Amino acid sequence: MALMIKSGLGLDPWDVLHEGVADRTPLSFGTVVILTGVLVLLAWIPLRQRLGLGTVSNVIVIGVAADVSLWVLPAPALMALRIAFMVFGVALNAVATAAYIGARFGPGPRDGLMTGLVRRTGRSVRLVRTSIEVTVLATGWLLGGTVGVGTVLYAVGIGPLVHILLPRLTVSEPTKPAENVRVTAGPA
């Protein structure tokens, strides 16, 4: 998130929204991220999504990490570094999304919205994620959030990247030992 912001080439759609809200309130960027996460969790109710450790951690950790990262990460001056920040930010976000959803500790609020809608609608991750990103982007832009070439890259790239990575980074459910099965060594 901070890499993309510091690149100055455009924010990912959720961050366009976060920035638009932060610019209109006295709240820090990270605080807006946290409050948005809580609000998105309310959308989980009709989707019957379950909270997990990853869900609760995401709400808090991402906002705090955003504020700290924005404070310590320098903005690169060279265009090549700015482009690298943006591309790496998009790719790292896709890997992180697929890894923590695949770990089965519960998706973060925004990703749980995606997985809940995929489950309820039967649509692909690619379609649902891209639709969410475009909707959030439009709302953030209307609130005055920054849109740029990096925004377009993220909006059209994150869905397909997560779609490809999620099956590869999903941990299989552990098998449970059979209950009430007596093991013998054979005829005595």
C-alpha positions as CSV (number, residue, x, y, z in Angstrom):
1,M,0.0,0.0,0.0
2,A,2.7,2.5,1.0
3,L,4.8,1.5,-2.0
4,M,2.0,2.4,-4.3
5,I,1.2,5.7,-2.5
6,K,4.9,6.7,-2.4
7,S,5.3,6.0,-6.1
8,G,3.1,9.0,-6.9
9,L,1.7,7.2,-10.0
10,G,-1.8,6.6,-8.7
11,L,-3.4,4.8,-5.8
12,D,-5.1,1.5,-5.8
13,P,-8.9,1.9,-5.8
14,W,-9.4,1.3,-2.1
15,D,-6.7,3.8,-1.3
16,V,-8.3,6.3,-3.7
17,L,-11.3,6.0,-1.5
18,H,-9.3,6.1,1.7
19,E,-7.5,9.2,0.6
20,G,-10.7,10.9,-0.5
21,V,-12.2,10.3,3.0
22,A,-9.0,11.2,4.8
23,D,-8.7,14.5,2.9
24,R,-12.3,15.4,4.0
25,T,-11.8,14.5,7.6
26,P,-9.2,15.0,10.4
27,L,-8.4,11.3,10.4
28,S,-5.1,9.8,9.3
29,F,-4.9,7.6,6.3
30,G,-4.4,4.5,8.4
31,T,-7.4,5.4,10.6
32,V,-9.6,5.7,7.6
33,V,-8.3,2.3,6.4
34,I,-9.3,0.8,9.8
35,L,-12.7,2.4,9.9
36,T,-13.4,1.4,6.3
37,G,-12.5,-2.2,7.2
38,V,-15.1,-2.1,10.0
39,L,-17.8,-0.7,7.7
40,V,-17.0,-3.4,5.1
41,L,-17.4,-6.1,7.7
42,L,-21.0,-5.0,8.1
43,A,-21.5,-6.0,4.4
44,W,-20.5,-9.5,5.4
45,I,-23.7,-10.0,7.4
46,P,-26.0,-10.8,4.4
47,L,-23.1,-12.8,2.8
48,R,-22.8,-15.0,5.9
49,Q,-19.0,-14.6,6.0
50,R,-17.2,-15.8,9.1
51,L,-14.6,-13.8,10.9
52,G,-11.2,-15.2,11.5
53,L,-7.9,-14.3,12.9
54,G,-6.9,-12.9,9.5
55,T,-10.0,-10.8,9.4
56,V,-9.5,-9.1,12.8
57,S,-5.8,-8.7,12.3
58,N,-6.3,-7.1,8.8
59,V,-8.7,-4.5,10.2
60,I,-6.1,-3.3,12.7
61,V,-2.7,-4.2,11.3
62,I,-3.2,-2.8,7.8
63,G,-4.2,0.7,9.0
64,V,-1.4,0.9,11.6
65,A,1.2,-0.5,9.1
66,A,0.0,2.0,6.5
67,D,0.5,5.0,8.8
68,V,3.9,3.7,10.0
69,S,5.1,2.8,6.4
70,L,4.0,6.1,5.0
71,W,6.0,7.8,7.8
72,V,9.3,5.9,7.2
73,L,9.2,5.1,3.5
74,P,10.8,7.8,1.3
75,A,9.2,8.9,-2.0
76,P,11.6,8.0,-4.8
77,A,12.7,10.8,-7.2
78,L,13.7,8.6,-10.2
79,M,10.9,7.6,-12.5
80,A,12.3,4.1,-12.8
81,L,12.1,3.6,-9.0
82,R,8.6,5.1,-8.9
83,I,7.5,2.6,-11.6
84,A,9.2,-0.2,-9.6
85,F,7.4,0.9,-6.4
86,M,4.1,0.8,-8.3
87,V,4.6,-2.6,-10.0
88,F,6.1,-4.2,-6.9
89,G,3.2,-2.8,-4.8
90,V,0.6,-4.3,-7.1
91,A,2.3,-7.7,-7.3
92,L,3.0,-7.8,-3.5
93,N,-0.6,-7.0,-2.8
94,A,-1.8,-9.9,-5.0
95,V,0.7,-12.3,-3.4
96,A,-0.3,-11.2,0.1
97,T,-4.0,-11.4,-0.7
98,A,-3.8,-14.9,-2.0
99,A,-1.4,-16.1,0.7
100,Y,-3.5,-15.0,3.7
101,I,-6.8,-16.1,2.1
102,G,-5.1,-19.4,1.2
103,A,-3.8,-19.8,4.7
104,R,-7.5,-20.1,5.8
105,F,-7.1,-17.7,8.8
106,G,-10.0,-15.7,7.4
107,P,-9.9,-13.0,4.7
108,G,-9.6,-9.3,5.5
109,P,-12.8,-7.3,5.2
110,R,-12.3,-6.3,1.6
111,D,-11.2,-9.7,0.5
112,G,-14.0,-11.4,2.5
113,L,-16.4,-9.2,0.6
114,M,-14.8,-10.5,-2.6
115,T,-14.9,-14.2,-1.5
116,G,-18.4,-13.9,-0.1
117,L,-19.7,-12.4,-3.4
118,V,-17.9,-15.1,-5.4
119,R,-19.5,-17.8,-3.3
120,R,-23.0,-16.2,-3.4
121,T,-23.0,-15.2,-7.1
122,G,-21.0,-18.1,-8.6
123,R,-18.9,-15.5,-10.6
124,S,-15.2,-15.7,-10.9
125,V,-12.7,-14.1,-8.5
126,R,-11.4,-12.1,-11.5
127,L,-14.8,-10.6,-12.3
128,V,-15.9,-10.0,-8.8
129,R,-12.7,-8.5,-7.6
130,T,-12.4,-6.2,-10.7
131,S,-16.0,-5.1,-10.2
132,I,-15.4,-4.2,-6.6
133,E,-12.2,-2.3,-7.4
134,V,-13.9,-0.3,-10.2
135,T,-16.8,0.7,-7.9
136,V,-14.5,1.7,-5.1
137,L,-12.3,3.7,-7.5
138,A,-15.3,5.7,-8.8
139,T,-16.5,6.5,-5.3
140,G,-13.0,7.5,-4.2
141,W,-12.4,9.7,-7.3
142,L,-15.7,11.5,-6.6
143,L,-14.5,12.2,-3.1
144,G,-11.3,13.7,-4.5
145,G,-8.9,10.8,-4.2
146,T,-5.8,10.6,-6.6
147,V,-6.2,8.6,-9.7
148,G,-3.3,7.8,-12.1
149,V,-1.8,5.2,-14.4
150,G,-1.0,3.0,-11.3
151,T,-4.6,3.0,-10.4
152,V,-5.6,1.6,-13.8
153,L,-2.8,-1.0,-13.5
154,Y,-4.1,-2.1,-10.1
155,A,-7.8,-2.0,-11.0
156,V,-7.3,-4.3,-14.1
157,G,-4.4,-6.4,-12.7
158,I,-5.3,-7.4,-9.2
159,G,-8.3,-9.6,-10.0
160,P,-6.4,-11.7,-12.6
161,L,-3.3,-11.9,-10.4
162,V,-5.3,-13.1,-7.3
163,H,-7.2,-15.5,-9.6
164,I,-3.9,-17.1,-10.7
165,L,-2.2,-17.1,-7.3
166,L,-5.1,-18.1,-5.0
167,P,-5.2,-21.8,-6.0
168,R,-1.4,-22.0,-5.8
169,L,-1.2,-20.5,-2.3
170,T,-4.2,-22.2,-0.8
171,V,-3.3,-24.6,2.0
172,S,-5.2,-27.9,1.9
173,E,-7.5,-28.7,4.8
174,P,-5.7,-31.0,7.2
175,T,-7.0,-34.5,7.2
176,K,-8.5,-35.6,10.5
177,P,-7.6,-39.0,12.0
178,A,-10.4,-41.5,11.8
179,E,-12.4,-41.7,15.0
180,N,-13.4,-44.9,16.7
181,V,-11.3,-47.0,14.4
182,R,-9.4,-49.8,16.0
183,V,-6.0,-50.6,14.5
184,T,-4.9,-54.2,14.9
185,A,-1.7,-55.9,13.8
186,G,-3.5,-58.7,12.1
187,P,-4.7,-62.2,13.3
188,A,-3.3,-63.2,16.6
